[in-house]
Amino acid sequence: MQKLTCHIVAIIAGLLPAFAFAAPLAYVPNEVSGTISVIDTGTDEVVKEIKAGDKPRGLALGKAGDYLYVSDQPNNDLVIIDLKKQEATGTIELGESPEGVSMSPDGKWIAVASEISNAVTLIDTKSKEKGASIKVKGKNPEHAVFSPDSKWLYVSAEEAEQVDVVDVEKQKQVAQIPVGKRPRGIAFLPDGSRAYVASEIASMVYAIDPKTHKVVAEIKGGKFSNGVAVRPDGKRVYISNGKDATVSVIDTATNKIIATIPVGKRPWNMDITPNGKKLYVANGRSDSVSVIDTGTNKKIKDIKVGERPWGVVIAEDAK
């Protein structure tokens, strides 16, 4: 009996490293293919394709990593994907032409920006029912991103020159922050001390103080700056440049660009692994995702995905 027990323990010990070092998964919505490509960030290979409506764009992961929420633009729906079943299990009706999706850090709300409705819809994550529809002043809102304390929503719009600020508790717009033409990507530093907004037509990046809702720095980006991602330690911000086919790296201590990295055509939205070591960039015109080593600021691989990838979201762990 003792030998058998020791043998079982040895087998389990041999298996542990595989689980202990399993990498999180990255999810990539493909607009034309109507699928989500699932990438293992350990091997940087596509391991699954999940059907997700007709034109999936924005997406967010549930706090527990059990559901994926994806905007389906032509059907004006939010598709709910059960990640245990790896299939769509329901939809929530949204405003017209939904795009960017985000999850509040406290896990209470999902926010979806709807372009033609000029509104942000809040969805209760417990009931999975639609709550408030909040009108914003910017026309064709694309992204609605929560601050780390879940107090604010910063909303960018394609036909605007400002960021609209929504008070989540009051469920209404309370401020506007002037920026360059066509603000798009938004991301906050983990401590909430700054938000970075990329304005595409202006080819500029704006650092904003969320305490005052005012711009504190203006940074010249590449041509058609749009996507924004932040390293978990808050020391670097990454900006995708659509016309340059590059990613700019900003040092947040100086707000200066310290590196420019070539990627695929029409780089769009991005995400970074929880350990901050790899950045994944959706290349809308190359049908690929570029993987960047954030230590060396070098591209290490291009991963073929579906047609017209719109963005990337990465799980917090290896579920």
MOFEN-V121116 format. One record per backbone hydrogen bond with DSSP energy under -1.0 kcal/mol. CO is the residue of the C=O (numbers start at 1). NH is the residue of the N-H. If there is no record, write none. Layout:
CO/NH  CO/NH
This chain:
1/5  2/6  3/7  4/8  5/9  6/10  7/11  8/12  9/13  10/14  11/15  12/16  15/19  16/20  17/21  19/22  24/41  25/315  26/39  27/313  28/37  29/310  30/34  34/52  35/30  36/50  37/28  38/47  38/48  39/26  40/44  45/40  48/38  50/36  55/73  58/71  60/69  62/65  66/83  67/62  68/81  69/60  70/79  71/57  72/77  73/76  76/94  77/72  78/92  79/70  80/89  81/68  82/86  82/87  87/82  90/80  92/78  96/117  97/115  100/113  102/111  104/107  108/125  109/104  110/123  111/102  112/121  113/99  114/119  118/136  119/114  120/134  121/112  122/131  123/110  124/128  129/124  132/122  134/120  139/159  140/158  142/100  143/156  145/154  147/150  151/168  152/147  153/166  154/145  155/164  156/142  159/139  160/182  161/179  163/177  164/155  165/174  165/175  166/153  167/171  167/172  172/167  175/165  177/163  181/202  182/200  185/198  187/196  189/192  194/189  195/208  196/187  197/206  198/184  199/203  199/204  203/221  204/199  205/219  206/197  207/216  207/217  208/195  209/213  209/214  214/209  217/207  219/205  223/243  223/244  224/242  226/185  227/240  229/238  231/234  235/252  236/231  237/250  238/229  239/248  240/226  241/245  241/246  245/263  246/241  247/261  248/239  249/258  250/237  251/255  256/251  259/249  261/247  265/285  266/284  269/282  271/280  273/276  277/294  278/273  279/292  280/271  281/290  282/268  283/287  283/288  287/305  288/283  289/303  290/281  291/300  291/301  292/279  293/297  293/298  298/293  301/291  303/289  307/32  307/33  308/31  310/269  313/27
